Amino acid sequence: MILYIIIAAVLLVNVINPRLLWYIDSWKYKSFQKEAPSSLYLFLCRLLSALGLMILILVIYFQPMHLADLADPKSELSITRQHIYVENGEPEIDTESYNDLSEDQTQRIIDSLQQYTYRRTTGTLFSNGSLSDLGEWLICIYIYRDNELVNTVIVSDTGDISVNDRCYSMQDSQALIREITEIL
């Protein structure tokens, strides 16, 4: 992360004042006078630095995040599993709630969260947490600390995931749902 900050600072300085880096580079030319940079050079430096800064921001924004960061070993979990299907032309939802998980189950679920990551999407900043494509299976994980709800994670088997009312994408959501179902 420190490397990202250093690169961002250099690119930002180059966007604001590209002459500064031009003159810093002039230490190599002690024996003779270095000419002033051309306007084309200044324009290209600003353009390329701004482009590099935008790419760096996108790399940081779309970097994978770990589900395990949402829960620690002291957390308490409450899980709701939903199966959404159509029977005889009528929509049906089977819901099972698991509010009293043993310490072993809680620890195994937290350990399984270590293996999974999720990513921001282009709509994450502007989302309200509602999932448009639910699929058949849905698992809601409510994470408590000291009897206070701190994180809500809703995982759909389609790869959509909602974390604290923001939409993200997850590559292995079906495997996570299957793994948590086996633990329950």
TORDREN-937447 format. One record per atom (N, C-alpha, C): atom name; residue in one letter; x, y, z; residue number from 1. Coordinates in steps of 0.2 Angstrom, whole numbers, m for minus. Atoms other than C-alpha are relative to their C-alpha. Last residue first. Example, Ala and Ser with C-alpha at 12.3 -4.5 7.8 and 13.67 -1.06 7.14 Angstrom:
2
 atom type     X     Y     Z seq
    N    S    m4    m6    m1   2
   CA    S    68    m5    36   2
    C    S    m4     5     3   2
    N    A     4    m6     0   1
   CA    A    62   m22    39   1
    C    A     4     6     0   1
END
This chain:
184
 atom type     X     Y     Z seq
    N    L     6    m1    m4 184
   CA    L  m125  m130    47 184
    C    L    m3    m7     1 184
    N    I    m2    m1    m7 183
   CA    I  m107  m134    42 183
    C    I    m6     1     4 183
    N    E    m3     6    m3 182
   CA    E  m113  m142    26 182
    C    E     2     1     7 182
    N    T     6     5    m1 181
   CA    T  m124  m127    22 181
    C    T     3    m6     3 181
    N    I     4    m2    m6 180
   CA    I  m109  m115    25 180
    C    I    m6    m5     1 180
    N    E    m5     1    m6 179
   CA    E   m98  m125    12 179
    C    E    m4     2     7 179
    N    R    m1     7    m1 178
   CA    R  m112  m125    m1 178
    C    R     4    m2     6 178
    N    I     6     2    m2 177
   CA    I  m115  m107     0 177
    C    I    m1    m7     2 177
    N    L     1    m3    m7 176
   CA    L   m97  m103    m1 176
    C    L    m6    m2     3 176
    N    A    m4     4    m4 175
   CA    A   m95  m115   m16 175
    C    A    m1     3     7 175
    N    Q     4     6     0 174
   CA    Q  m110  m106   m25 174
    C    Q     4    m5     5 174
    N    S     5     0    m5 173
   CA    S  m102   m89   m21 173
    C    S    m4    m7     1 173
    N    D     2     7    m3 172
   CA    D   m86   m93   m29 172
    C    D    m5     0     5 172
    N    Q    m1     6     5 171
   CA    Q   m83   m78   m40 171
    C    Q    m2    m6     2 171
    N    M    m4     5    m3 170
   CA    M   m90   m64   m29 170
    C    M     0    m6    m5 170
    N    S     0     7     3 169
   CA    S   m97   m48   m35 169
    C    S     5    m4     3 169
    N    Y    m7     2     2 168
   CA    Y  m101   m32   m25 168
    C    Y    m1    m7    m4 168
    N    C     0     6     4 167
   CA    C  m117   m23   m20 167
    C    C     7    m1    m3 167
    N    R    m4    m2     6 166
   CA    R  m117   m11    m5 166
    C    R     0    m6    m4 166
    N    D     4    m4     5 165
   CA    D  m130   m12     9 165
    C    D     4     3    m6 165
    N    N     1    m6    m3 164
   CA    N  m117   m18    22 164
    C    N    m4     5    m5 164
    N    V    m4    m1    m7 163
   CA    V  m110   m31    11 163
    C    V    m2     6     2 163
    N    S     2    m7    m3 162
   CA    S  m122   m37    m3 162
    C    S     4     0     6 162
    N    I     0     0    m7 161
   CA    I  m116   m51   m15 161
    C    I    m1     7     3 161
    N    D     1    m7    m3 160
   CA    D  m119   m56   m32 160
    C    D     0    m1     7 160
    N    G    m6    m3     0 159
   CA    G  m111   m72   m39 159
    C    G    m1     7     2 159
    N    T    m2    m3     7 158
   CA    T  m127   m80   m45 158
    C    T     7     4     0 158
    N    D    m4     5     4 157
   CA    D  m128   m91   m29 157
    C    D     2     2    m7 157
    N    S     5     3     5 156
   CA    S  m133   m76   m19 156
    C    S     5    m5    m4 156
    N    V    m3     3     6 155
   CA    V  m123   m70    m4 155
    C    V    m5    m4    m4 155
    N    I     5     4     3 154
   CA    I  m130   m58     9 154
    C    I     3    m2    m7 154
    N    V    m3     3     7 153
   CA    V  m117   m51    21 153
    C    V    m6    m4    m3 153
    N    T     5     5     3 152
   CA    T  m122   m40    36 152
    C    T     2    m2    m7 152
    N    N    m1     1     7 151
   CA    N  m109   m32    47 151
    C    N    m6    m5    m2 151
    N    V    m5    m4     3 150
   CA    V  m109   m24    64 150
    C    V     1    m1    m7 150
    N    L    m1     2     7 149
   CA    L  m125   m30    73 149
    C    L     5     5    m3 149
    N    E     2    m5     5 148
   CA    E  m123   m27    91 148
    C    E     2    m2    m7 148
    N    N     7     0     1 147
   CA    N  m124   m41   104 147
    C    N    m2     6    m4 147
    N    D     3    m2    m6 146
   CA    D  m106   m38   109 146
    C    D    m7     2    m1 146
    N    R    m5     0    m6 145
   CA    R  m100   m41    92 145
    C    R    m3     4     6 145
    N    Y     1    m4    m6 144
   CA    Y  m113   m47    79 144
    C    Y     7     0     4 144
    N    I    m6     0    m4 143
   CA    I  m111   m53    61 143
    C    I    m1     5     6 143
    N    Y     0    m6    m4 142
   CA    Y  m127   m57    51 142
    C    Y     6    m1     6 142
    N    I    m5     1    m6 141
   CA    I  m124   m69    37 141
    C    I     0     7     4 141
    N    C    m1    m7    m3 140
   CA    C  m138   m70    24 140
    C    C     4    m2     7 140
    N    I    m2     1    m7 139
   CA    I  m137   m85    13 139
    C    I     1     7     2 139
    N    L    m2    m6    m3 138
   CA    L  m147   m86    m4 138
    C    L     2    m1     7 138
    N    W    m2     0    m7 137
   CA    W  m150  m100   m15 137
    C    W     3     7     2 137
    N    E     4     5    m4 136
   CA    E  m160  m101   m31 136
    C    E     1     0     7 136
    N    G    m1     7     1 135
   CA    G  m154   m86   m41 135
    C    G    m5    m4     5 135
    N    L    m1     4    m6 134
   CA    L  m155   m68   m33 134
    C    L     2    m8    m1 134
    N    D     1     7     3 133
   CA    D  m153   m57   m49 133
    C    D     2    m5     6 133
    N    S     5     0     6 132
   CA    S  m157   m39   m44 132
    C    S    m1    m8    m2 132
    N    L    m3     5     5 131
   CA    L  m148   m39   m27 131
    C    L    m5    m1    m5 131
    N    S     5     4     2 130
   CA    S  m152   m23   m16 130
    C    S     3    m4    m6 130
    N    G     0     7    m3 129
   CA    G  m138   m16    m7 129
    C    G    m5    m5    m3 129
    N    N     4     0    m6 128
   CA    N  m142     2   m11 128
    C    N     0    m6     4 128
    N    S     5     5    m1 127
   CA    S  m129     4   m25 127
    C    S    m3     1     7 127
    N    F     7    m3     1 126
   CA    F  m121    20   m31 126
    C    F    m5    m5     2 126
    N    L     1    m6    m4 125
   CA    L  m103    16   m25 125
    C    L    m7     3     0 125
    N    T    m1     0    m7 124
   CA    T  m104    m2   m30 124
    C    T    m1     7     4 124
    N    G     6    m3    m4 123
   CA    G  m111     1   m47 123
    C    G     1     0     7 123
    N    T     1    m7     2 122
   CA    T   m94    m1   m56 122
    C    T    m6     3     3 122
    N    T     2    m1     7 121
   CA    T   m91   m17   m46 121
    C    T    m1     7    m2 121
    N    R     4    m5     1 120
   CA    R   m81   m20   m30 120
    C    R    m2     0    m8 120
    N    R    m2    m6     4 119
   CA    R   m74   m36   m28 119
    C    R    m5     5     0 119
    N    Y     5    m4     4 118
   CA    Y   m76   m51   m16 118
    C    Y     3     6    m3 118
    N    T    m1    m7     1 117
   CA    T   m64   m64    m9 117
    C    T    m6     3    m4 117
    N    Y     4    m4     5 116
   CA    Y   m66   m81    m1 116
    C    Y     1     7     0 116
    N    Q    m2     2     6 115
   CA    Q   m54   m93     8 115
    C    Q    m3     4    m6 115
    N    Q    m7    m2     1 114
   CA    Q   m54   m84    25 114
    C    Q     1    m2    m8 114
    N    L     0    m6     3 113
   CA    L   m73   m86    25 113
    C    L     7     3    m2 113
    N    S     1     0     7 112
   CA    S   m71  m104    28 112
    C    S    m1     6    m4 112
    N    D    m6     3     4 111
   CA    D   m62  m101    44 111
    C    D    m2    m1    m7 111
    N    I    m5    m6     1 110
   CA    I   m76   m89    50 110
    C    I     6    m3    m4 110
    N    I     3    m5     5 109
   CA    I   m89  m103    46 109
    C    I     5     6    m1 109
    N    R    m1     3     7 108
   CA    R   m78  m116    55 108
    C    R    m3     4    m5 108
    N    Q    m7    m1     2 107
   CA    Q   m77  m104    70 107
    C    Q     1    m4    m6 107
    N    T    m2    m7     1 106
   CA    T   m95  m101    71 106
    C    T     7     0    m2 106
    N    Q     3    m2     6 105
   CA    Q   m99  m120    70 105
    C    Q     2     7    m2 105
    N    D    m3     4     5 104
   CA    D   m87  m124    84 104
    C    D    m3     2    m7 104
    N    E    m6    m4     1 103
   CA    E   m94  m110    95 103
    C    E     4    m4    m6 103
    N    S    m5     1    m5 102
   CA    S  m111  m117    92 102
    C    S     6     3    m1 102
    N    L    m5     4     2 101
   CA    L  m124  m108    82 101
    C    L     5    m2     5 101
    N    D    m4     3    m6 100
   CA    D  m140  m102    90 100
    C    D     6    m5    m3 100
    N    N    m2    m5    m5  99
   CA    N  m148   m91    77  99
    C    N     5    m2     5  99
    N    Y    m4     3    m5  98
   CA    Y  m149  m103    62  98
    C    Y     3     6     5  98
    N    S    m4    m4    m4  97
   CA    S  m164   m98    52  97
    C    S     4    m4     5  97
    N    E    m3     3    m6  96
   CA    E  m171  m108    38  96
    C    E     4     5     3  96
    N    T    m5    m3    m4  95
   CA    T  m182  m101    24  95
    C    T     2    m4     6  95
    N    D    m1     4    m6  94
   CA    D  m191  m110    10  94
    C    D     6     4     4  94
    N    I    m6    m2    m3  93
   CA    I  m197   m97    m3  93
    C    I     0    m4     7  93
    N    E    m1     2    m7  92
   CA    E  m210  m102   m15  92
    C    E     7     2     2  92
    N    P    m7    m1    m2  91
   CA    P  m216   m94   m32  91
    C    P     0    m2     8  91
    N    E     0    m5    m6  90
   CA    E  m232  m102   m38  90
    C    E     7     1     2  90
    N    G     1    m7     3  89
   CA    G  m233  m110   m56  89
    C    G     0     5     6  89
    N    N     7    m1     3  88
   CA    N  m235  m127   m49  88
    C    N    m2     7    m2  88
    N    E     4     7     0  87
   CA    E  m219  m125   m39  87
    C    E    m7     1    m2  87
    N    V     7     0     2  86
   CA    V  m207  m111   m42  86
    C    V    m2    m7     0  86
    N    Y     1     4     5  85
   CA    Y  m190  m109   m32  85
    C    Y    m8     1    m2  85
    N    I     5    m4     4  84
   CA    I  m181   m98   m20  84
    C    I    m2    m4    m6  84
    N    H     0     3     6  83
   CA    H  m171  m107    m6  83
    C    H    m6     2    m4  83
    N    Q     6     0     4  82
   CA    Q  m166   m96     8  82
    C    Q     0    m4    m6  82
    N    R    m1     3     6  81
   CA    R  m153   m98    22  81
    C    R    m7    m1    m4  81
    N    T     7     2     3  80
   CA    T  m153   m87    37  80
    C    T     2    m2    m7  80
    N    I     0     2     7  79
   CA    I  m137   m86    47  79
    C    I    m7    m2    m2  79
    N    S     7     3     1  78
   CA    S  m134   m78    64  78
    C    S     0    m1    m7  78
    N    L     3     0     6  77
   CA    L  m115   m76    69  77
    C    L    m8    m2     0  77
    N    E     5     4     0  76
   CA    E  m106   m70    84  76
    C    E    m4     0    m6  76
    N    S     6    m2     3  75
   CA    S   m89   m62    82  75
    C    S    m6    m6     2  75
    N    K     5    m1    m6  74
   CA    K   m75   m66    94  74
    C    K    m7     2    m2  74
    N    P     2     6    m4  73
   CA    P   m65   m75    80  73
    C    P    m5     1     6  73
    N    D    m6     2    m4  72
   CA    D   m66   m60    69  72
    C    D    m2    m6     4  72
    N    A     2     3    m6  71
   CA    A   m79   m56    55  71
    C    A     7    m2     4  71
    N    L     7    m2    m3  70
   CA    L   m79   m44    41  70
    C    L    m1    m3     7  70
    N    D    m1    m6    m4  69
   CA    D   m60   m46    37  69
    C    D    m7     3     3  69
    N    A    m2     1    m7  68
   CA    A   m64   m64    33  68
    C    A     1     6     4  68
    N    L     6     0    m4  67
   CA    L   m74   m59    18  67
    C    L     2    m1     7  67
    N    H     1     7    m3  66
   CA    H   m57   m54    10  66
    C    H    m7     0     4  66
    N    M     1    m1    m8  65
   CA    M   m57   m39    m2  65
    C    M    m1    m7     3  65
    N    P     5     4    m4  64
   CA    P   m51   m40   m20  64
    C    P     1     1     7  64
    N    Q    m4     5    m4  63
   CA    Q   m43   m25   m28  63
    C    Q    m5    m4     4  63
    N    F     3     7     2  62
   CA    F   m56   m16   m40  62
    C    F     5    m5     3  62
    N    Y     8     1    m1  61
   CA    Y   m54     1   m32  61
    C    Y    m2    m7    m1  61
    N    I     2     0    m7  60
   CA    I   m35     0   m30  60
    C    I    m7    m1     1  60
    N    V    m3     7    m3  59
   CA    V   m32    m5   m48  59
    C    V    m2     0     7  59
    N    L     5     6     2  58
   CA    L   m45     9   m53  58
    C    L     3    m7     2  58
    N    I     6     0    m4  57
   CA    I   m35    22   m43  57
    C    I    m5    m6    m2  57
    N    L    m1     2    m7  56
   CA    L   m19    17   m51  56
    C    L    m6     0     4  56
    N    I    m1     7     1  55
   CA    I   m26    18   m69  55
    C    I     1    m3     8  55
    N    M     7     3     1  54
   CA    M   m33    35   m65  54
    C    M     1    m7     0  54
    N    L     4    m1    m6  53
   CA    L   m16    41   m59  53
    C    L    m7    m3     0  53
    N    G    m3     4    m5  52
   CA    G    m7    34   m74  52
    C    G    m4     0     7  52
    N    L     2     7     2  51
   CA    L   m19    43   m85  51
    C    L     3    m5     4  51
    N    A     7     1    m2  50
   CA    A   m16    59   m76  50
    C    A    m3    m7    m2  50
    N    S     0     1    m7  49
   CA    S     3    56   m77  49
    C    S    m8     0     3  49
    N    L    m2     6    m2  48
   CA    L     2    53   m95  48
    C    L     0    m1     7  48
    N    L     5     4     3  47
   CA    L    m8    69   m99  47
    C    L     2    m8     2  47
    N    R     7    m1    m4  46
   CA    R     2    80   m87  46
    C    R    m5    m6    m3  46
    N    C    m2     2    m7  45
   CA    C    19    73   m95  45
    C    C    m7     0     4  45
    N    L     0     7     0  44
   CA    L    12    75  m112  44
    C    L     1    m3     7  44
    N    F     6     3     2  43
   CA    F     7    93  m110  43
    C    F     0    m8     1  43
    N    L     5    m2    m6  42
   CA    L    23    98  m101  42
    C    L    m7    m3    m1  42
    N    Y    m2     5    m6  41
   CA    Y    33    89  m115  41
    C    Y    m4     1     6  41
    N    L     2     7     2  40
   CA    L    23    98  m129  40
    C    L     2    m5     6  40
    N    S     7     0    m1  39
   CA    S    26   115  m120  39
    C    S    m3    m7    m1  39
    N    S     5    m3     5  38
   CA    S    44   112  m121  38
    C    S    m7    m1     3  38
    N    P     4     5     3  37
   CA    P    55   109  m105  37
    C    P    m5     4    m5  37
    N    A     7     1    m3  36
   CA    A    68   122  m101  36
    C    A    m4    m5    m4  36
    N    E     5    m4     3  35
   CA    E    86   118  m107  35
    C    E    m7     0     4  35
    N    K     5     4     3  34
   CA    K    99   110   m95  34
    C    K    m6     5    m3  34
    N    Q     7    m2    m2  33
   CA    Q   114   120   m92  33
    C    Q    m5    m4    m4  33
    N    F     3    m5     4  32
   CA    F   131   111   m93  32
    C    F    m7     1     2  32
    N    S    m5    m3     4  31
   CA    S   143   101   m82  31
    C    S    m3     5    m5  31
    N    K    m3    m5    m4  30
   CA    K   130    97   m69  30
    C    K     5     4    m4  30
    N    Y    m3    m5     5  29
   CA    Y   118    88   m81  29
    C    Y     4     5     4  29
    N    K    m4     4     4  28
   CA    K   113    73   m70  28
    C    K     5     4    m5  28
    N    W    m7     2    m4  27
   CA    W   107    84   m57  27
    C    W     5    m4    m4  27
    N    S    m6    m4     3  26
   CA    S    94    90   m70  26
    C    S     6    m1     4  26
    N    D    m4     4     4  25
   CA    D    81    76   m65  25
    C    D     7     4    m3  25
    N    I    m3     5    m5  24
   CA    I    75    87   m51  24
    C    I     4    m5    m4  24
    N    Y    m6    m4    m3  23
   CA    Y    72   101   m64  23
    C    Y     4    m5     5  23
    N    W    m5    m2     5  22
   CA    W    61    90   m75  22
    C    W     6     3     3  22
    N    L    m4     6     1  21
   CA    L    52    83   m60  21
    C    L     5     1    m5  21
    N    L    m3     1    m6  20
   CA    L    47   101   m55  20
    C    L     4    m7    m1  20
    N    R    m7    m3     0  19
   CA    R    43   106   m72  19
    C    R     4    m2     6  19
    N    P    m5     5     3  18
   CA    P    29    93   m72  18
    C    P     7     3    m1  18
    N    N    m6    m4     3  17
   CA    N    19   104   m60  17
    C    N     5    m5    m3  17
    N    I     0    m7    m2  16
   CA    I     2    98   m55  16
    C    I     5     5    m3  16
    N    V     6    m3     3  15
   CA    V     1    82   m65  15
    C    V     0     8     1  15
    N    N    m2    m1     7  14
   CA    N    19    78   m61  14
    C    N    m6     2    m4  14
    N    V    m5    m6     1  13
   CA    V    16    81   m43  13
    C    V     1     1    m7  13
    N    L     4    m6    m2  12
   CA    L     0    69   m43  12
    C    L     5     7    m1  12
    N    L     4    m2     5  11
   CA    L    10    56   m52  11
    C    L    m4     6     1  11
    N    V    m4    m2     6  10
   CA    V    24    56   m39  10
    C    V    m4     2    m6  10
    N    A    m3    m6    m1   9
   CA    A    11    56   m25   9
    C    A     4     3    m6   9
    N    A     6    m5     1   8
   CA    A     1    42   m33   8
    C    A     3     7     2   8
    N    I     1     0     7   7
   CA    I    17    31   m35   7
    C    I    m5     6    m1   7
    N    I    m6    m3     3   6
   CA    I    22    34   m17   6
    C    I    m1     2    m7   6
    N    I     1    m7    m3   5
   CA    I     4    30   m10   5
    C    I     6     4    m4   5
    N    Y     6    m3     4   4
   CA    Y     3    14   m21   4
    C    Y     0     8     2   4
    N    L    m3    m1     7   3
   CA    L    21     9   m14   3
    C    L    m6     4    m4   3
    N    I    m5    m6     0   2
   CA    I    15    12     3   2
    C    I     2     1    m7   2
    N    M     4    m6     0   1
   CA    M     0     0     0   1
    C    M     4     6     0   1
END
